[in-house]
Amino acid sequence: METPYQDPTWQEELDRIAPPNGKLSWLHLYFDEGYDWEPVGRWMIGQVIPAQSISPVIREFLEGPNPAEYGHFEQDEYGNPRWVTDLPGITRRQWQFFRETGNHLKPYWCVQGSHGGHRVQWSFPERRIIEMFGGDPNPPVPGALPYAAPDARTFAEIGKRDLLRKYAYSFDKIENSGEHIAEDERRGLAEMRKQYWDMVSGQVGGYADEMAFHLRGHLDDAPRSRKQYDKELEKLEESFIQQGA
């Protein structure tokens, strides 16, 4: 697939959200063509890990041979050829990016579908919310949803990432402390969960809206009216806000 036109303002928006520097990670836009036997054809946004922050294990992979040159073809369940590398741990693109920049590129966001895209992996609290809906805790793979170019929705959702990460950290710190939570702290935690719920629900968009009873074939359990559905959703939301589960 030919690489579509890349508007220079897209990377400028990412630089505004997470300015490049030598200490903290920043964001890099690229187009993932995929392979002849496994096409992707989607804009991806990667998290750039600066050289000094690369873990020793990953660095060993990055400094090693090209994973695209060591492997073999296998047939998938549909009889189509699929390349299986003998050097798992990194991708061809990560290997090449390291040689060009000295940094590590981790896939972070896939631009596809009608909601500006989605994260490549949900965080643990996000997975908790999605599983409470009865949905698949794994986001759609790149290429699974219709093609889309980065737009205002993409940058707005990515701009929330730091707040989402701070919320997730606060949940873990408070809930795993084993200490008594004062009433005012409990109310604050509930408010944080409420805001987190709203942001995650908005971030996953239509993917999270109907998956409660459909993505896993829970048709028999589905409420028979929109009013019933809304009540079930309210129960899930209230449970997460008050108890985190």
C-alpha positions in Angstrom: 0.0 0.0 0.0 1.3 3.4 -0.9 2.0 5.7 2.0 -0.8 8.4 2.2 0.0 12.1 2.4 1.3 13.1 5.8 0.2 16.5 6.9 3.2 18.1 8.8 0.7 19.6 11.3 0.0 16.1 12.6 3.5 15.6 14.1 3.4 19.3 15.2 0.3 18.5 17.3 2.0 15.5 18.9 5.1 17.6 19.6 2.8 20.1 21.4 1.3 17.3 23.5 4.6 15.7 24.4 7.6 17.9 23.4 10.7 15.9 22.3 13.5 15.9 24.8 16.3 13.7 25.9 14.9 12.6 29.2 11.2 11.9 29.0 9.3 10.0 26.2 7.7 11.7 23.3 5.4 10.8 20.4 6.3 9.9 16.8 3.8 9.4 13.9 4.5 6.8 11.3 2.6 4.8 8.7 2.6 1.0 9.2 2.3 -0.7 5.8 2.5 -4.1 7.3 3.8 -7.0 5.1 2.7 -8.4 1.8 1.3 -11.4 3.6 -0.1 -9.3 6.5 -1.0 -5.8 5.4 -1.9 -3.1 7.9 -2.1 0.3 6.2 -2.8 2.4 9.3 -1.3 5.5 10.8 0.4 4.6 14.1 1.7 6.8 16.9 4.6 5.5 18.8 6.0 6.3 22.2 9.7 7.1 21.8 11.8 5.9 24.7 15.1 7.8 24.9 18.3 5.9 24.7 19.3 6.1 28.4 15.9 4.8 29.5 15.9 1.6 27.3 15.9 -1.5 29.5 18.9 -3.8 29.2 16.8 -6.7 27.8 15.3 -4.6 25.0 18.6 -3.0 24.2 20.1 -6.4 23.7 17.4 -7.1 21.1 17.8 -3.7 19.4 21.6 -4.1 19.1 21.2 -7.6 17.7 20.4 -8.8 14.2 17.4 -7.7 12.1 14.4 -9.9 13.2 13.0 -9.7 9.7 16.0 -11.7 8.4 15.7 -14.6 10.8 12.6 -16.6 10.7 10.3 -18.8 8.6 6.9 -18.9 7.0 4.0 -20.8 8.4 0.4 -21.2 7.3 -2.3 -19.5 9.4 -5.7 -21.1 10.1 -7.0 -20.0 6.7 -4.0 -21.4 4.8 -2.4 -18.0 4.2 1.4 -17.6 4.7 2.6 -15.9 7.9 6.1 -14.9 8.8 7.3 -16.1 12.2 10.5 -14.5 13.4 13.1 -16.5 15.2 14.1 -13.4 17.2 10.9 -12.3 19.1 11.0 -9.3 21.3 11.2 -6.4 18.8 9.9 -5.7 15.3 11.7 -4.8 12.1 10.5 -1.2 12.5 11.8 -0.9 16.1 15.2 -2.4 15.0 15.5 0.1 12.1 14.3 3.1 14.3 17.0 2.3 16.9 19.7 2.4 14.2 18.4 5.7 12.9 17.9 7.5 16.2 19.4 5.4 19.0 15.9 5.4 20.7 13.2 2.7 21.2 9.8 3.1 19.5 6.9 1.5 21.3 3.5 1.3 19.5 1.1 3.4 21.5 -1.9 4.5 19.4 -3.6 3.2 16.2 -5.5 5.7 14.1 -8.5 3.8 12.6 -12.2 3.7 12.9 -14.6 6.6 13.5 -13.5 7.8 16.9 -10.0 9.1 16.2 -8.3 5.8 16.9 -7.5 3.9 20.1 -4.6 2.8 22.2 -2.7 -0.3 21.1 -3.0 -1.7 24.7 -5.4 -0.7 27.4 -4.1 0.0 30.9 -5.1 -2.3 33.8 -7.9 0.1 35.0 -9.1 0.4 31.5 -9.3 -3.3 31.1 -11.2 -3.6 34.3 -13.9 -1.2 33.0 -14.1 -3.0 29.6 -14.3 -6.4 31.2 -17.1 -5.1 33.5 -18.9 -4.2 30.3 -18.4 -7.9 29.2 -16.1 -6.9 26.4 -12.8 -8.1 25.0 -9.9 -6.6 27.1 -7.8 -6.5 23.9 -8.3 -3.5 21.6 -8.9 -4.0 17.9 -5.7 -4.9 16.1 -4.3 -2.4 13.6 -6.1 -2.9 10.3 -9.3 -4.3 11.9 -11.3 -1.1 11.7 -11.7 1.3 8.6 -8.8 3.5 7.6 -8.7 7.0 9.0 -6.3 9.9 9.1 -5.3 11.7 12.3 -7.7 14.5 13.2 -8.7 16.7 16.1 -10.4 13.7 17.9 -7.1 11.8 17.8 -5.1 14.6 19.4 -7.8 15.3 22.0 -7.8 11.7 23.2 -4.1 11.4 23.2 -3.9 14.6 25.2 -5.8 12.9 28.0 -3.1 10.2 28.3 -1.2 11.8 31.2 -4.3 12.4 33.2 -5.4 8.8 32.6 -2.0 7.5 33.7 -2.1 9.7 36.9 -5.5 8.3 37.7 -4.4 4.8 37.2 -1.4 5.3 39.4 -3.5 6.9 42.2 -6.0 3.9 42.1 -3.1 1.4 42.5 -1.4 3.4 45.2 -4.4 4.0 47.4 -6.1 0.6 46.9 -2.9 -1.4 47.5 -1.7 0.6 50.5 -3.6 -1.5 53.0 -4.2 1.6 55.0 -7.5 2.9 56.2 -9.0 5.4 53.8 -10.6 8.4 55.5 -14.1 9.5 54.4 -12.9 12.6 52.5 -10.2 10.5 50.7 -12.9 7.9 49.8 -15.1 10.6 48.3 -12.1 11.9 46.3 -11.2 8.4 45.1 -14.9 7.9 44.0 -14.8 11.2 42.1 -11.5 10.2 40.4 -13.1 6.9 39.4 -16.1 8.7 38.0 -13.9 11.0 35.8 -11.8 8.0 34.8 -14.9 6.1 33.8 -16.2 9.0 31.7 -12.8 9.4 29.9 -12.3 5.7 29.2 -15.9 5.3 27.9 -15.3 8.3 25.6 -11.9 7.0 24.5 -13.1 3.6 23.4 -16.1 5.2 21.8 -18.4 2.8 20.0 -16.1 -0.1 20.9 -17.2 0.2 24.5 -20.8 1.2 24.0 -22.4 -2.0 22.9 -19.8 -4.6 23.8 -21.4 -5.2 27.2 -23.7 -7.8 25.8 -22.7 -8.4 22.1 -18.9 -8.9 21.6 -18.9 -12.1 23.5 -22.2 -13.4 22.3 -24.2 -12.5 25.5 -27.3 -11.9 23.5 -29.4 -13.9 25.9 -28.3 -11.7 28.8 -28.9 -8.4 26.9 -31.6 -6.1 28.3 -34.6 -6.1 26.0 -35.0 -2.3 25.9 -32.7 0.8 25.9 -34.1 1.6 29.3 -33.1 -1.7 30.7 -29.7 -1.4 29.1 -29.1 2.0 30.6 -30.0 0.6 34.1 -27.5 -2.2 33.7 -24.9 0.3 32.6 -25.6 2.5 35.6 -25.1 -0.4 37.9 -21.7 -1.2 36.4 -20.7 2.4 36.6 -21.8 2.8 40.2 -20.0 -0.4 41.2 -16.7 0.9 39.6 -17.0 4.3 41.2 -17.7 3.1 44.7 -15.7 -0.1 44.8 -13.3 -0.1 41.8 -14.6 -3.4 40.6 
